[in-house]
Amino acid sequence: MYTPYNPGRPSRFTQQKKAAARRKRRRRRRLTLAVLALVLGWTGWELGRAIATWAGGTDASAHLPPPDYTALKQAISGYVTSQPGAYGVVVVDLDSGAKLDIDGNRVFFAASTFKLPMNLYLYTLIAQGKVDPNTKLIYEASDYEDGTGWIASTPVGTEYTIRQLSQASIVASDNVATNILLDDLGVDNVKAFMRQLGGKQVVDGDNVTTPDDMALYAVKLFEFAKKHPTVAAPLIDDLEHTDFNDRIPAKLPANVPVAHKIGNWTDQWHDVGIVFLPGRPYVISLFSRDIDQDTAAQVLSTVSRMVYDYQATLPKSS
């Protein structure tokens, strides 16, 4: 059951930052995760452990060889080409920056994956002190949109905090919450931010993207969360607890946290996120079209497991 983010609980990124400082002072770059947990008294929060593991290898990771994705790319390409539909797959190893790209520049309708960079923009403004997440916004009639979410069933004129709207836009993929936020943020500002991050397929008036661009935004989210752990903690928590888990996390071990955002549009089915594999976290961006949802979920979850199984064999940051 989903437990909402509790600001009174130490942020997983704050724990990571403190842990890294202690390790530096003690000159223990090669401590294992188990020893760190004992020495620092971490909680059992899996994402905290995963991020701490990655951060613990920040110095050592420079000495780790980047993964050779050649065989994995061939295996995934062979698999998806044998399936109905069209696909785009991008994987980024967060230790080395190495990248696997299969039709990563193929253009898809972004659908609700757009809510990931939109929320990254929102939280960037929060980190800059330009937005107060406790500010209340009003649900106007013009914000109504059918589809996922629950705010559409509430009365027009109801007020929600920016934090509530952000959470709804991620956890429930709430379309009305997204529209209310966009009224406040400005669609043009969000798209300018996406271009600033390096997005190449950002079109005014059209919600399109590529697997490569979405992978980039997920990498930027990871970097943002490391730089602003306290601010980013609720967003990461929301992405970990979405209502839609039939793709990237579906076939992964239950104890591996996945912060991700899906997108659906007629015959297009996507998922993008961060898999916090201890010692070797990675970004994965999976897009599909010309296929039914059940088949897409099966194909994308299988690809996700193929990537996980390979990443799990790599040397880990210690």
N, C-alpha and C positions, 0 to 999 in steps of 0.2 A: 504494500500500500504506500502511496506517495506521501512522504512527510515534507511539507513546505520548508523552504530554506529558513533557517533560524539564525538571524544575525548575531545572536548571543553566543553561538557555537563558534569556536575558532575555525577560520577559513582554512581549507586544505592548502591553499596557496600561501597563506600566512605561515602555516606549519612548515611548509617546504622552505620558505625563505629563512625562517629561524633555524631549521635543521641545517641548511647549507652554511649558514654563518658559524654554527657550532662546529661543523665538520672542518671548516677552514681553519678555525682557531686551533683545533686539536690536530690539524694536519692528517686527517683520516679520510683520504679520498677514496679508499677501497673498502670501506665498511660495507657489510651486507645489509640488506633491508631488515633482516631479523634483528641484527645487532643495533641498528639505528632505532628500531621500534623499542628495544629494551632500554637503550641509553636515553632516548629523548621522551619516552613515555607517550608515544602517539596513540591516538584512538584507533579503533579497528576500521575506520572509514576507508573503504577500498580506493576511492579516488585520491584521497590524501596520500595513501601509500604509493599509488601509481605515479602521481606527480612528484612526490619526494624521491622516488627511485630515479625518475628521469633527471631531476635536478641534481641528484647526487652524482650522476655521471656526466655532469656538464664539462668538467675538466677532462675526465677519462674518455668521454665520447669522441674527443678530437683524435684519439688514438685508435678508435674502432674503425675498421674498414667499412665503407659504405656497402649496403647490400647490392648484390648482383641480381637484378630483377629479370634477367634474360629468360631463364627457364620458366619463371612464374608468369611472365608476360605471354610466353608461347602457350602455356597451359590454359590461361584465362582466355586468350584469343581463340584457341581451339574450341573451348567450351562454349563461349557466347556465340560464335559463328555457327555452331550446331543447333542453336536454339532459335525459335521464332523471334522476330523483333530486331530492333537496332539498339546498340548500347554504346556508352562511353564510360570508361573506367580510369580513374586517376588515384594513385596511392603516393603519399609523401612520407618518407621515414623522418620523424622529427628529431632524431639524433644527428643524422648526417645531411639531411636535405635531399637525399637521393629520391628519384621520382620514377614511378611506373606510369606510362601513359598509353592508353588504347583509345584512339579517337577522342582524345580529351578536348579537342577544339570543335567537336560536333555540336551544333546549336540545338538546344531543346527549349521548350517552354519551362520557365523556372518554377512555376506554380509556387507552393508554399516554402520551397527552399529559400526564396527571397527573404523570408523572415529571419534567417540567420544573419546576413549582412545588415539588415535593417536594425536588428537588436544590437549588433556589434556597434553600429553607429550611435544608437541610443546610449549604450553603456560607455562609449567613448566620451560623449557629452557629459554624462554623469561624473566620470573620472575627472573631467576638466572643470567641474563645478558649474557647468552651464545649464544643467537640468537637475531638478530635485525629484527623485523618484516618488516622493510623497505628494507631489502636486496632483490635484484632481482634474480630470477631463470629463466632459459631458458626452454621453451617447446621443448623438443627433440622428434624426431620421435618415439623413443622407449617408450615414455610416453603415446602414443595413446592407448585409450581403448574405445570401444563402450559403449553406455549406457547413464546414466543421466549426465547432465552438458552441458556447452556451450563452454568450452575451446577447445574441439575437433574440433570445426568448425572454429577455428582461425588458422592462418598460423604457421607451425612449425618454431621455431626460435624466436617467440614472447616472450618477457620478462614480468614476473609478479612478484609483490612483494610477499613475504611470507604471508603477511596479506591478500592480494587479493586471494591467493591460498587457504588459510585457510577458508576464508569466502565462496568461491565457493564450497569447499568440504563439508561444512555444509549446507548452504542455498539451493544450487542446487544439493547437493550430487554428485559433479563433480568428475568423476573417473580419468580424466586426471590430474586435480589439485592435487588429492590425490597421484597419481603416481609421480608427480614432487616433492611433499613434501617428499615422502618416499625415493626418490633418495637422497635427502639432509639429511634427518634424519637418515635413515638406518632402514630397517624393523627389523633387529635383536635388535637394540636399543629400538625400540618401544615395542617389545615383552618382552624384559628384564624389561622395565619399568612397563608393565602390571603385570609381575610376582612380581615385587617389591611391587606393590600396594596390592598384595594378590590374583591375578587372578590364578585360579587353572587349568582352561582348556585353556592353552596357548600352542599351538603346532607349532613348527617351520615348515614352509612350508605348513601350512594348516590354512585357515581362519575360525576356529571354535571357539565357545564360549558356555556359558550357560547363562540363565536368571540371575542366581545368580552372576556370574562374572560381567555382564553388570550393574547390580544394584550396585555392589561395585564400579565400575568406576564412576557411576553417583554420588554416595555418596562422593567419593573422589573429584569430580569436585566441588560439593557444598562446601566442606571444603576448597578447594583451593581458591574458589572465596571469601570466608570469610577472608582468610588470605591475599590474594593479590587482593583486590577489583578493583583497577585501571587496573591492567594487565588483569584480567579475564572478565572485562565488555564487550569488543567486542565479546568474544566467547559466553558468555551468550546471548547477543543480537542476534547473528547469530542463535543460537539454538532456540530462540524464534520466529524467522522469517523464518523458513524453508518453502520450497515450498510444503511440503507433510504433510498434517494435517488430514488424514482420520482415524487415530487410537486414540492415547491417548487424544488429545484435541478435537476430533470431537464432542463429546456430552457434553463437559464441558461448564460452563458459559464463555462467550466470554471475560469477564473481569478478568479471572484467567490466569495469564501467565504460559506457559508451555515451558520449555527449553528441547528439545528432538531431538532424531536422529532415523530415520527409517532405515530399511534394507530390501531389497527384493532379493530373489534368487529363480528362477523357482517357486516351490510351497511352498516357505517359506517367511513369512511376519512378520516383527518384529517392535517394537518401544520401546525405552527406554528414560527416561528423569526425570526431576524434575518438579513437579506440585507445584507452589508457592501459595498454599491455605493460605490466611492470617491467621497467628497464628498457623498453623499446616501443614507446607510444608512436602512433602513426595516424595520419589523416587518410580517410578513404571517401571518395566521391563516386557514386554509382548512379548512372542515368539510363533510362530505357524508354522506348516508345514503340508504337505499332504492336501492342501486346496487351493481353488482359492482365488484371491485377494479380490474380493468383499465380499465374505463370511468372510474372515479373518478380513477385516476392520470392518464389522458389529460385529463380536464376540469380537475383541479386544477393540473396542470403548465402547461396552456394559460393559465389565469387568472394563474398566477405569472409567466409570460412577458409577458402583457399589462401587468401592474403594473411589471415590470422595465423594459420598453420605455418606459413613460411616465416613470418615475423618472429614467431615463437622459437624458431631454430637459430636466430641470430644471436651473436654475443650481446650481453646485456650491460647497460651502464650500472656501475656498482657504487 
